[in-house]
């Protein structure tokens, strides 16, 4: 973890992970599917814009 992270943010993250792990497997699968849908929706380029390749490092 980032040593500069706010301790309350770190604690919240740990609580979320613990809550996720306490879910039954079918509910965990629902959460994963929901998050994957959010990521896909967020990764979509705006209309009329093309996805540009990442620049070389």
C-alpha positions as CSV (number, residue, x, y, z in Angstrom):
1,X,0.0,0.0,0.0
2,X,1.0,3.6,-0.5
3,X,2.7,4.9,2.6
4,X,1.2,8.3,1.8
5,X,-2.4,7.0,1.7
6,X,-4.8,8.4,4.3
7,X,-5.2,5.9,7.0
8,X,-8.9,6.2,6.9
9,X,-8.8,5.5,3.1
10,X,-6.7,2.4,3.8
11,X,-9.1,1.2,6.5
12,X,-12.1,1.7,4.2
13,X,-10.4,-0.3,1.5
14,X,-9.7,-3.1,3.9
15,X,-13.3,-3.1,5.1
16,X,-14.5,-3.3,1.5
17,X,-12.2,-6.3,0.8
18,X,-13.4,-8.0,3.9
19,X,-17.0,-7.4,3.1
20,X,-16.5,-8.8,-0.4
21,X,-14.8,-11.9,0.9
22,X,-17.6,-12.5,3.3
23,X,-20.2,-12.6,0.5
24,X,-21.4,-16.0,-0.7
25,X,-19.8,-17.1,-4.0
26,X,-22.9,-16.2,-6.1
27,X,-23.0,-12.7,-4.7
28,X,-19.3,-12.3,-5.3
29,X,-19.8,-13.2,-9.0
30,X,-22.6,-10.6,-9.2
31,X,-20.2,-7.9,-7.8
32,X,-17.5,-8.9,-10.2
33,X,-19.8,-8.8,-13.2
34,X,-21.1,-5.3,-12.0
35,X,-17.6,-3.9,-11.7
36,X,-16.6,-5.3,-15.1
37,X,-19.7,-3.6,-16.6
38,X,-18.7,-0.3,-15.0
39,X,-15.1,-0.6,-16.3
40,X,-16.3,-1.4,-19.8
41,X,-18.7,1.5,-19.8
42,X,-16.1,3.9,-18.5
43,X,-13.5,2.7,-21.0
44,X,-15.8,3.4,-24.0
45,X,-14.5,6.4,-25.9
46,X,-16.9,9.3,-26.4
47,X,-18.9,9.3,-29.6
48,X,-16.8,10.5,-32.6
49,X,-13.5,9.9,-30.8
50,X,-11.1,7.1,-31.7
51,X,-9.0,5.2,-29.1
52,X,-5.4,6.3,-29.6
53,X,-2.7,3.8,-28.8
54,X,-0.6,4.3,-25.8
55,X,2.7,6.2,-26.4
56,X,5.9,4.3,-26.2
57,X,7.8,4.7,-23.0
